[in-house]
Amino acid sequence: MNPNLKKIALLLLLASSLLISACSSTAPQNSLMPVQTALEQNFPGASLDADHTVSSSTKEPLQLTDAIQLLLSHSPQVRMQLAQLGIADAQQLQAELISNPHISIGAMRPEGGGRWQLETGLSQPLLELFTRPLRRQLAQDNLLRAQLQLQAELQELVVQTQSHYYSALAAAQHLQIQTQVLDAAKAQMQLALSLYRAGNMAENQFLYYDNELRRVQQQFNQRQLAAKNARLTLLNFIGLPSTNALTLPTQLPVLQPETFARDQLMAEANSHRLDNKIIQQQLTLASKRRTLLARENGWRDISVGINAEREADGGKNIGPEVEFALPIFNRNQGKLAALDAQVAQLQAKLQQHELAADVEIAQALLALETAQTQLALITQSLQVAEKRTALAQREVNFMLTSPFELLEIKRNEIQLAHDYTKELKNYWLARSQLELSIGKTLPISTGKPDHSQMNHSKMDHSKMDHSKMNHSEMDHSKMDHSTMNHAEMDHSSHQSHSDHSDKNTSEEQEHQHD
Protein backbone atom coordinates (compact mmCIF):
# COMPACT_ATOMS: atom_id res chain seq x y z
CA MET A 1 0.00 0.00 0.00
CA ASN A 2 1.21 3.47 -0.77
CA PRO A 3 2.87 4.93 2.38
CA ASN A 4 1.29 8.32 1.73
CA LEU A 5 -2.16 6.77 1.67
CA LYS A 6 -1.43 5.05 4.97
CA LYS A 7 -0.47 8.37 6.54
CA ILE A 8 -3.65 10.00 5.26
CA ALA A 9 -5.77 7.17 6.65
CA LEU A 10 -4.06 7.36 10.04
CA LEU A 11 -4.48 11.12 10.20
CA LEU A 12 -8.18 10.89 9.33
CA LEU A 13 -8.73 8.21 11.93
CA LEU A 14 -6.90 10.25 14.54
CA ALA A 15 -8.90 13.38 13.67
CA SER A 16 -12.16 11.47 13.91
CA SER A 17 -11.19 10.11 17.32
CA LEU A 18 -10.30 13.56 18.60
CA LEU A 19 -13.54 15.04 17.32
CA ILE A 20 -15.61 12.31 18.94
CA SER A 21 -13.80 12.63 22.26
CA ALA A 22 -14.12 16.42 22.19
CA CYS A 23 -17.84 16.21 21.61
CA SER A 24 -18.50 13.72 24.39
CA SER A 25 -20.24 15.21 27.43
CA THR A 26 -21.17 14.48 30.99
CA ALA A 27 -24.51 15.06 32.65
CA PRO A 28 -25.21 18.75 33.38
CA GLN A 29 -25.05 20.07 36.92
CA ASN A 30 -28.15 20.20 39.07
CA SER A 31 -30.32 22.95 37.61
CA LEU A 32 -32.69 23.12 40.60
CA MET A 33 -30.55 25.50 42.63
CA PRO A 34 -31.43 28.66 40.60
CA VAL A 35 -35.14 27.80 40.90
CA GLN A 36 -34.85 27.37 44.65
CA THR A 37 -32.97 30.65 45.06
CA ALA A 38 -35.51 32.62 43.00
CA LEU A 39 -38.44 31.01 44.85
CA GLU A 40 -37.01 31.94 48.25
CA GLN A 41 -36.43 35.51 47.08
CA ASN A 42 -39.98 36.01 45.83
CA PHE A 43 -41.69 33.95 48.56
CA PRO A 44 -39.52 33.94 51.71
CA GLY A 45 -39.97 30.77 53.72
CA ALA A 46 -40.74 28.59 50.69
CA SER A 47 -37.77 26.25 50.37
CA LEU A 48 -37.19 23.18 48.23
CA ASP A 49 -34.32 22.13 50.47
CA ALA A 50 -35.12 18.76 52.07
CA ASP A 51 -33.22 19.79 55.23
CA HIS A 52 -35.90 22.40 56.03
CA THR A 53 -38.98 20.22 55.71
CA VAL A 54 -41.69 20.48 58.37
CA SER A 55 -42.95 17.53 60.38
CA SER A 56 -46.49 16.53 59.44
CA SER A 57 -47.24 15.32 62.98
CA THR A 58 -46.74 18.50 65.01
CA LYS A 59 -49.21 19.24 67.78
CA GLU A 60 -49.05 23.01 67.35
CA PRO A 61 -51.60 24.75 65.08
CA LEU A 62 -50.41 24.72 61.49
CA GLN A 63 -49.11 28.09 60.33
CA LEU A 64 -49.20 29.26 56.73
CA THR A 65 -45.43 29.02 56.24
CA ASP A 66 -45.49 25.44 57.54
CA ALA A 67 -48.36 24.55 55.19
CA ILE A 68 -46.35 25.89 52.23
CA GLN A 69 -43.30 23.92 53.32
CA LEU A 70 -45.37 20.75 53.63
CA LEU A 71 -46.62 21.37 50.09
CA LEU A 72 -43.08 21.63 48.73
CA SER A 73 -41.90 18.51 50.55
CA HIS A 74 -44.96 16.20 50.30
CA SER A 75 -47.15 17.19 47.36
CA PRO A 76 -47.09 14.93 44.26
CA GLN A 77 -47.86 18.04 42.20
CA VAL A 78 -44.48 19.48 43.16
CA ARG A 79 -42.69 16.24 42.28
CA MET A 80 -44.37 16.20 38.88
CA GLN A 81 -43.12 19.72 38.18
CA LEU A 82 -39.62 18.81 39.33
CA ALA A 83 -39.67 15.85 36.93
CA GLN A 84 -40.28 18.29 34.06
CA LEU A 85 -37.03 20.01 34.96
CA GLY A 86 -35.31 16.61 34.89
CA ILE A 87 -36.57 16.15 31.34
CA ALA A 88 -35.06 19.51 30.37
CA ASP A 89 -31.74 18.44 31.96
CA ALA A 90 -31.78 15.28 29.87
CA GLN A 91 -32.55 17.26 26.71
CA GLN A 92 -29.58 19.53 27.39
CA LEU A 93 -27.35 16.48 27.81
CA GLN A 94 -28.57 15.07 24.51
CA ALA A 95 -27.89 18.38 22.77
CA GLU A 96 -24.26 18.15 23.87
CA LEU A 97 -23.81 14.97 21.81
CA ILE A 98 -23.16 14.56 18.08
CA SER A 99 -24.25 11.76 15.79
CA ASN A 100 -22.24 8.54 15.73
CA PRO A 101 -19.88 7.94 12.78
CA HIS A 102 -21.16 5.77 9.94
CA ILE A 103 -19.34 2.62 8.81
CA SER A 104 -20.18 1.09 5.44
CA ILE A 105 -19.01 -2.29 4.14
CA GLY A 106 -19.62 -3.60 0.64
CA ALA A 107 -18.57 -6.77 -1.19
CA MET A 108 -18.66 -7.69 -4.90
CA ARG A 109 -17.57 -10.91 -6.68
CA PRO A 110 -16.72 -11.25 -10.37
CA GLU A 111 -19.38 -12.99 -12.50
CA GLY A 112 -17.12 -15.82 -13.52
CA GLY A 113 -15.89 -16.40 -10.00
CA GLY A 114 -12.75 -15.35 -8.28
CA ARG A 115 -11.73 -13.22 -5.35
CA TRP A 116 -14.22 -10.94 -3.62
CA GLN A 117 -13.89 -7.23 -4.12
CA LEU A 118 -14.35 -5.48 -0.73
CA GLU A 119 -15.21 -1.84 -0.12
CA THR A 120 -15.31 -0.17 3.32
CA GLY A 121 -15.97 3.37 4.46
CA LEU A 122 -16.00 5.47 7.64
CA SER A 123 -17.82 8.82 7.55
CA GLN A 124 -18.83 11.50 10.04
CA PRO A 125 -21.61 14.09 9.30
CA LEU A 126 -20.31 17.64 9.65
CA LEU A 127 -23.65 19.41 10.14
CA GLU A 128 -24.00 18.66 13.85
CA LEU A 129 -20.31 19.26 14.42
CA PHE A 130 -20.29 22.80 13.05
CA THR A 131 -23.68 23.73 14.52
CA ARG A 132 -22.96 22.20 17.91
CA PRO A 133 -22.14 25.47 19.74
CA LEU A 134 -25.43 27.02 18.67
CA ARG A 135 -27.35 23.86 19.52
CA ARG A 136 -25.78 23.82 22.97
CA GLN A 137 -26.84 27.42 23.49
CA LEU A 138 -30.36 26.55 22.37
CA ALA A 139 -30.44 23.67 24.85
CA GLN A 140 -29.29 25.96 27.64
CA ASP A 141 -31.97 28.48 26.73
CA ASN A 142 -34.53 25.69 26.71
CA LEU A 143 -33.36 24.64 30.17
CA LEU A 144 -33.70 28.23 31.35
CA ARG A 145 -37.25 28.26 30.01
CA ALA A 146 -37.96 25.04 31.90
CA GLN A 147 -36.57 26.61 35.09
CA LEU A 148 -38.80 29.65 34.67
CA GLN A 149 -41.78 27.42 33.98
CA LEU A 150 -41.05 25.37 37.11
CA GLN A 151 -40.71 28.49 39.23
CA ALA A 152 -44.01 29.84 37.88
CA GLU A 153 -45.79 26.55 38.62
CA LEU A 154 -44.36 26.43 42.15
CA GLN A 155 -45.39 30.01 42.86
CA GLU A 156 -48.92 29.26 41.67
CA LEU A 157 -49.04 26.20 43.94
CA VAL A 158 -47.84 28.34 46.86
CA VAL A 159 -50.59 30.92 46.28
CA GLN A 160 -53.22 28.19 45.90
CA THR A 161 -52.04 26.78 49.23
CA GLN A 162 -52.59 30.20 50.78
CA SER A 163 -56.12 30.29 49.40
CA HIS A 164 -56.95 26.80 50.71
CA TYR A 165 -55.38 27.68 54.07
CA TYR A 166 -57.41 30.88 54.50
CA SER A 167 -60.58 29.08 53.38
CA ALA A 168 -60.02 26.35 56.00
CA LEU A 169 -59.42 28.95 58.72
CA ALA A 170 -62.53 30.90 57.70
CA ALA A 171 -64.63 27.72 57.78
CA ALA A 172 -63.34 26.91 61.27
CA GLN A 173 -64.07 30.46 62.42
CA HIS A 174 -67.61 30.29 60.98
CA LEU A 175 -68.15 27.02 62.87
CA GLN A 176 -66.98 28.60 66.10
CA ILE A 177 -69.39 31.49 65.63
CA GLN A 178 -72.24 29.17 64.67
CA THR A 179 -71.66 27.25 67.90
CA GLN A 180 -72.45 30.43 69.79
CA VAL A 181 -75.58 30.99 67.68
CA LEU A 182 -76.65 27.45 68.54
CA ASP A 183 -76.06 28.13 72.26
CA ALA A 184 -78.28 31.23 72.05
CA ALA A 185 -81.01 29.23 70.26
CA LYS A 186 -80.82 26.55 72.96
CA ALA A 187 -81.16 29.20 75.64
CA GLN A 188 -84.23 30.60 73.88
CA MET A 189 -85.74 27.13 73.67
CA GLN A 190 -84.98 26.43 77.32
CA LEU A 191 -86.68 29.63 78.43
CA ALA A 192 -89.63 29.02 76.11
CA LEU A 193 -90.02 25.48 77.47
CA SER A 194 -90.08 26.68 81.07
CA LEU A 195 -92.71 29.32 80.29
CA TYR A 196 -94.78 26.89 78.19
CA ARG A 197 -94.80 24.30 80.96
CA ALA A 198 -95.85 26.97 83.44
CA GLY A 199 -98.73 27.97 81.16
CA ASN A 200 -97.26 31.40 80.47
CA MET A 201 -96.63 30.92 76.73
CA ALA A 202 -98.98 30.02 73.90
CA GLU A 203 -98.30 26.75 72.13
CA ASN A 204 -97.93 28.47 68.76
CA GLN A 205 -95.15 30.67 70.13
CA PHE A 206 -93.47 27.70 71.78
CA LEU A 207 -93.51 25.72 68.54
CA TYR A 208 -91.84 28.64 66.80
CA TYR A 209 -88.85 28.45 69.18
CA ASP A 210 -88.86 24.66 68.88
CA ASN A 211 -88.53 24.89 65.08
CA GLU A 212 -86.04 27.74 65.32
CA LEU A 213 -83.69 25.53 67.33
CA ARG A 214 -83.84 22.84 64.63
CA ARG A 215 -83.14 25.42 61.92
CA VAL A 216 -80.07 26.68 63.77
CA GLN A 217 -78.96 23.09 64.34
CA GLN A 218 -79.16 22.51 60.57
CA GLN A 219 -77.05 25.58 59.96
CA PHE A 220 -74.53 24.30 62.50
CA ASN A 221 -74.33 20.93 60.75
CA GLN A 222 -73.74 22.68 57.41
CA ARG A 223 -70.97 24.84 58.91
CA GLN A 224 -69.42 21.75 60.47
CA LEU A 225 -69.44 19.93 57.13
CA ALA A 226 -67.93 22.95 55.37
CA ALA A 227 -65.14 23.17 57.97
CA LYS A 228 -64.29 19.47 57.60
CA ASN A 229 -64.32 19.65 53.79
CA ALA A 230 -62.10 22.75 53.79
CA ARG A 231 -59.62 20.99 56.06
CA LEU A 232 -59.62 17.86 53.87
CA THR A 233 -59.08 20.00 50.76
CA LEU A 234 -56.07 21.68 52.35
CA LEU A 235 -54.55 18.38 53.49
CA ASN A 236 -55.03 16.85 50.05
CA PHE A 237 -53.51 19.85 48.28
CA ILE A 238 -50.33 19.86 50.38
CA GLY A 239 -49.95 16.09 49.93
CA LEU A 240 -51.10 14.71 53.29
CA PRO A 241 -53.67 11.93 53.90
CA SER A 242 -57.11 12.78 55.24
CA THR A 243 -56.34 10.95 58.49
CA ASN A 244 -53.49 13.31 59.35
CA ALA A 245 -53.80 14.77 62.85
CA LEU A 246 -52.64 18.29 61.98
CA THR A 247 -54.55 21.02 63.81
CA LEU A 248 -55.47 24.37 62.29
CA PRO A 249 -55.91 27.76 63.93
CA THR A 250 -59.52 28.76 64.54
CA GLN A 251 -59.04 32.44 63.66
CA LEU A 252 -58.09 34.21 60.45
CA PRO A 253 -55.19 36.68 60.61
CA VAL A 254 -56.20 40.18 61.62
CA LEU A 255 -56.97 42.86 59.07
CA GLN A 256 -53.86 44.73 57.95
CA PRO A 257 -53.87 48.55 57.79
CA GLU A 258 -52.16 48.64 54.40
CA THR A 259 -52.59 50.33 51.06
CA PHE A 260 -51.04 49.56 47.68
CA ALA A 261 -50.05 51.81 44.80
CA ARG A 262 -51.16 50.44 41.45
CA ASP A 263 -48.21 51.87 39.51
CA GLN A 264 -45.74 50.31 41.92
CA LEU A 265 -47.52 46.96 41.66
CA MET A 266 -47.39 47.11 37.86
CA ALA A 267 -43.64 47.77 38.05
CA GLU A 268 -43.29 44.75 40.36
CA ALA A 269 -45.28 42.64 37.92
CA ASN A 270 -43.08 43.67 34.99
CA SER A 271 -40.00 42.66 37.01
CA HIS A 272 -41.22 39.44 38.62
CA ARG A 273 -44.03 37.91 36.54
CA LEU A 274 -42.62 34.71 35.13
CA ASP A 275 -45.12 34.21 32.32
CA ASN A 276 -43.76 37.34 30.62
CA LYS A 277 -40.19 36.14 31.12
CA ILE A 278 -41.08 32.77 29.62
CA ILE A 279 -42.52 34.41 26.50
CA GLN A 280 -39.46 36.66 26.15
CA GLN A 281 -37.28 33.57 26.45
CA GLN A 282 -39.30 31.87 23.74
CA LEU A 283 -38.76 34.88 21.49
CA THR A 284 -35.02 34.59 22.07
CA LEU A 285 -35.16 30.89 21.23
CA ALA A 286 -37.04 31.60 18.00
CA SER A 287 -34.38 34.07 16.93
CA LYS A 288 -31.59 31.58 17.61
CA ARG A 289 -33.44 28.80 15.78
CA ARG A 290 -33.58 31.06 12.73
CA THR A 291 -29.81 31.45 12.92
CA LEU A 292 -29.41 27.68 13.24
CA LEU A 293 -31.56 27.08 10.16
CA ALA A 294 -29.50 29.58 8.20
CA ARG A 295 -26.32 27.74 9.11
CA GLU A 296 -27.82 24.39 8.18
CA ASN A 297 -28.33 25.59 4.61
CA GLY A 298 -24.60 25.69 4.03
CA TRP A 299 -23.77 22.39 5.76
CA ARG A 300 -26.83 20.31 5.00
CA ASP A 301 -26.09 16.58 4.71
CA ILE A 302 -22.31 17.09 4.36
CA SER A 303 -20.17 14.23 5.65
CA VAL A 304 -16.46 13.36 5.42
CA GLY A 305 -14.79 10.03 5.88
CA ILE A 306 -12.37 7.42 4.66
CA ASN A 307 -13.03 5.01 1.81
CA ALA A 308 -10.99 1.84 1.34
CA GLU A 309 -11.31 -0.59 -1.56
CA ARG A 310 -9.67 -3.91 -2.37
CA GLU A 311 -9.72 -4.86 -6.03
CA ALA A 312 -10.35 -8.40 -7.28
CA ASP A 313 -6.73 -8.72 -8.32
CA GLY A 314 -5.60 -7.97 -4.79
CA GLY A 315 -4.84 -4.28 -5.27
CA LYS A 316 -5.88 -1.89 -2.51
CA ASN A 317 -7.14 1.67 -2.77
CA ILE A 318 -7.70 4.03 0.19
CA GLY A 319 -8.50 7.72 0.45
CA PRO A 320 -10.76 10.44 1.84
CA GLU A 321 -14.39 10.82 0.88
CA VAL A 322 -16.78 13.80 0.92
CA GLU A 323 -20.54 13.58 0.47
CA PHE A 324 -23.01 16.46 0.42
CA ALA A 325 -26.45 17.42 -0.78
CA LEU A 326 -27.12 20.33 -3.06
CA PRO A 327 -29.41 22.95 -1.35
CA ILE A 328 -31.56 23.49 -4.44
CA PHE A 329 -35.08 22.50 -3.45
CA ASN A 330 -35.19 22.32 0.35
CA ARG A 331 -33.80 25.44 1.96
CA ASN A 332 -35.97 25.26 5.11
CA GLN A 333 -38.52 27.64 3.62
CA GLY A 334 -41.37 26.07 5.60
CA LYS A 335 -39.46 26.08 8.88
CA LEU A 336 -38.52 29.73 8.47
CA ALA A 337 -42.12 30.70 7.70
CA ALA A 338 -43.29 28.78 10.77
CA LEU A 339 -40.74 30.63 12.92
CA ASP A 340 -41.96 33.98 11.61
CA ALA A 341 -45.53 33.04 12.48
CA GLN A 342 -44.43 31.82 15.91
CA VAL A 343 -42.64 35.11 16.61
CA ALA A 344 -45.77 37.08 15.70
CA GLN A 345 -47.84 34.81 17.92
CA LEU A 346 -45.46 35.21 20.87
CA GLN A 347 -45.40 39.00 20.50
CA ALA A 348 -49.20 39.10 20.58
CA LYS A 349 -49.22 36.70 23.53
CA LEU A 350 -46.79 38.93 25.43
CA GLN A 351 -49.04 41.93 24.89
CA GLN A 352 -52.05 39.90 26.02
CA HIS A 353 -50.23 38.84 29.20
CA GLU A 354 -49.37 42.44 29.98
CA LEU A 355 -53.03 43.39 29.62
CA ALA A 356 -54.03 40.39 31.77
CA ALA A 357 -51.58 41.46 34.49
CA ASP A 358 -53.07 44.94 34.44
CA VAL A 359 -56.65 43.75 34.86
CA GLU A 360 -55.69 41.11 37.47
CA ILE A 361 -53.98 43.73 39.61
CA ALA A 362 -56.91 46.11 39.18
CA GLN A 363 -59.42 43.41 40.16
CA ALA A 364 -57.37 42.33 43.18
CA LEU A 365 -57.04 45.93 44.38
CA LEU A 366 -60.77 46.45 43.90
CA ALA A 367 -61.53 43.32 45.93
CA LEU A 368 -59.15 44.47 48.68
CA GLU A 369 -60.68 47.94 48.86
CA THR A 370 -64.21 46.53 48.88
CA ALA A 371 -63.34 44.09 51.67
CA GLN A 372 -61.73 46.84 53.73
CA THR A 373 -64.79 49.07 53.28
CA GLN A 374 -67.15 46.25 54.19
CA LEU A 375 -65.09 45.35 57.25
CA ALA A 376 -65.14 48.95 58.44
CA LEU A 377 -68.94 49.07 58.13
CA ILE A 378 -69.38 45.73 59.89
CA THR A 379 -67.05 46.90 62.67
CA GLN A 380 -69.34 49.88 63.28
CA SER A 381 -72.37 47.59 63.24
CA LEU A 382 -70.68 45.30 65.76
CA GLN A 383 -70.03 48.23 68.07
CA VAL A 384 -73.69 49.23 67.86
CA ALA A 385 -74.75 45.61 68.41
CA GLU A 386 -72.56 45.32 71.48
CA LYS A 387 -74.06 48.50 72.90
CA ARG A 388 -77.59 47.22 72.17
CA THR A 389 -76.78 43.98 73.98
CA ALA A 390 -75.55 45.91 77.03
CA LEU A 391 -78.62 48.16 77.03
CA ALA A 392 -80.94 45.18 76.61
CA GLN A 393 -79.22 43.46 79.52
CA ARG A 394 -79.94 46.50 81.71
CA GLU A 395 -83.56 46.56 80.55
CA VAL A 396 -83.92 42.91 81.49
CA ASN A 397 -82.41 43.68 84.89
CA PHE A 398 -85.11 46.33 85.38
CA MET A 399 -87.76 44.03 83.86
CA LEU A 400 -88.40 46.56 81.10
CA THR A 401 -87.96 44.02 78.31
CA SER A 402 -88.11 40.29 77.75
CA PRO A 403 -85.15 37.93 78.02
CA PHE A 404 -86.23 36.67 74.59
CA GLU A 405 -85.49 40.08 73.13
CA LEU A 406 -82.09 40.12 74.84
CA LEU A 407 -81.22 36.73 73.36
CA GLU A 408 -82.44 37.83 69.93
CA ILE A 409 -80.26 40.95 70.07
CA LYS A 410 -77.30 38.84 71.13
CA ARG A 411 -77.91 36.44 68.24
CA ASN A 412 -77.96 39.37 65.82
CA GLU A 413 -74.63 40.48 67.22
CA ILE A 414 -73.18 37.01 66.70
CA GLN A 415 -74.55 36.91 63.14
CA LEU A 416 -72.53 40.03 62.37
CA ALA A 417 -69.43 38.02 63.24
CA HIS A 418 -70.32 35.68 60.35
CA ASP A 419 -70.41 38.66 57.99
CA TYR A 420 -67.10 39.90 59.33
CA THR A 421 -65.45 36.50 58.88
CA LYS A 422 -66.73 36.27 55.31
CA GLU A 423 -65.31 39.67 54.35
CA LEU A 424 -62.02 38.96 56.16
CA LYS A 425 -61.67 35.77 54.15
CA ASN A 426 -62.35 37.72 50.94
CA TYR A 427 -59.64 40.17 51.96
CA TRP A 428 -56.96 37.49 52.39
CA LEU A 429 -57.98 35.66 49.22
CA ALA A 430 -57.75 38.91 47.24
CA ARG A 431 -54.36 39.59 48.79
CA SER A 432 -53.13 36.14 47.72
CA GLN A 433 -54.41 36.79 44.19
CA LEU A 434 -52.53 40.09 44.16
CA GLU A 435 -49.32 38.26 45.09
CA LEU A 436 -49.86 35.85 42.22
CA SER A 437 -50.51 38.76 39.86
CA ILE A 438 -47.19 40.48 40.64
CA GLY A 439 -45.17 37.27 41.06
CA LYS A 440 -43.90 37.81 44.61
CA THR A 441 -45.10 37.95 48.18
CA LEU A 442 -46.28 41.17 49.78
CA PRO A 443 -44.87 42.30 53.14
CA ILE A 444 -47.33 42.13 56.03
CA SER A 445 -47.44 45.16 58.28
CA THR A 446 -48.19 44.88 61.98
CA GLY A 447 -51.76 45.82 62.84
CA LYS A 448 -53.90 45.89 65.96
CA PRO A 449 -56.39 43.12 66.70
CA ASP A 450 -59.81 43.66 65.23
CA HIS A 451 -63.26 42.18 65.63
CA SER A 452 -62.19 38.94 64.02
CA GLN A 453 -60.53 38.16 67.34
CA MET A 454 -63.65 38.98 69.38
CA ASN A 455 -64.93 36.25 71.63
CA HIS A 456 -68.68 36.40 71.35
CA SER A 457 -69.05 33.54 73.77
CA LYS A 458 -68.73 35.71 76.88
CA MET A 459 -72.45 35.25 77.40
CA ASP A 460 -72.81 31.50 77.91
CA HIS A 461 -76.41 30.99 76.84
CA SER A 462 -76.29 27.24 77.20
CA LYS A 463 -76.00 27.43 80.99
CA MET A 464 -78.81 29.95 81.57
CA ASP A 465 -81.78 28.43 83.41
CA HIS A 466 -84.63 30.92 83.03
CA SER A 467 -87.12 28.55 84.64
CA LYS A 468 -85.91 29.62 88.07
CA MET A 469 -86.61 33.35 87.65
CA ASN A 470 -89.03 34.58 90.32
CA HIS A 471 -89.81 38.28 90.16
CA SER A 472 -92.60 38.07 92.76
CA GLU A 473 -90.12 37.76 95.62
CA MET A 474 -87.76 40.44 94.41
CA ASP A 475 -87.55 43.87 96.00
CA HIS A 476 -86.65 46.02 93.02
CA SER A 477 -86.13 49.09 95.15
CA LYS A 478 -83.10 47.41 96.72
CA MET A 479 -81.94 45.50 93.66
CA ASP A 480 -78.32 45.86 92.58
CA HIS A 481 -78.60 45.33 88.87
CA SER A 482 -74.85 45.34 88.36
CA THR A 483 -74.47 42.09 90.30
CA MET A 484 -77.81 40.48 89.42
CA ASN A 485 -77.75 36.75 88.65
CA HIS A 486 -80.49 36.11 86.09
CA ALA A 487 -80.04 32.39 86.34
CA GLU A 488 -82.28 32.35 89.44
CA MET A 489 -85.21 34.37 88.04
CA ASP A 490 -88.60 32.75 87.35
CA HIS A 491 -91.04 34.38 84.92
CA SER A 492 -93.80 31.86 85.56
CA SER A 493 -95.70 34.15 87.97
CA HIS A 494 -95.78 37.14 85.64
CA GLN A 495 -98.35 36.27 83.01
CA SER A 496 -98.80 39.83 81.78
CA HIS A 497 -95.08 40.41 81.52
CA SER A 498 -94.66 37.15 79.63
CA ASP A 499 -97.44 38.00 77.21
CA HIS A 500 -95.83 41.36 76.58
CA SER A 501 -92.48 39.64 76.07
CA ASP A 502 -94.03 37.16 73.63
CA LYS A 503 -95.54 40.01 71.66
CA ASN A 504 -92.23 41.85 71.48
CA THR A 505 -90.48 38.65 70.49
CA SER A 506 -93.02 37.93 67.74
CA GLU A 507 -92.61 41.41 66.34
CA GLU A 508 -88.84 41.03 66.50
CA GLN A 509 -88.98 37.68 64.67
CA GLU A 510 -91.27 39.09 61.96
CA HIS A 511 -88.84 41.96 61.53
CA GLN A 512 -85.95 39.51 61.20
CA HIS A 513 -87.82 37.47 58.57
CA ASP A 514 -88.62 40.63 56.64
PyMOL commands that set and color helices and strands:
alter all, ss='L'
color gray80, all
select helices_A, chain A and resi 3-23+32-42+50-52+64-74+76-96+127-130+132-197+203-237+262-272+274-299+333-397+403-438+451-453+456-458+461-463+466-468+471-473+476-478+481-483+486-488+495-513
alter helices_A, ss='H'
color red, helices_A
select strands_A, chain A and resi 102-108+117-125+303-310+316-323
alter strands_A, ss='S'
color yellow, strands_A
deselect
rebuild
show_as cartoon
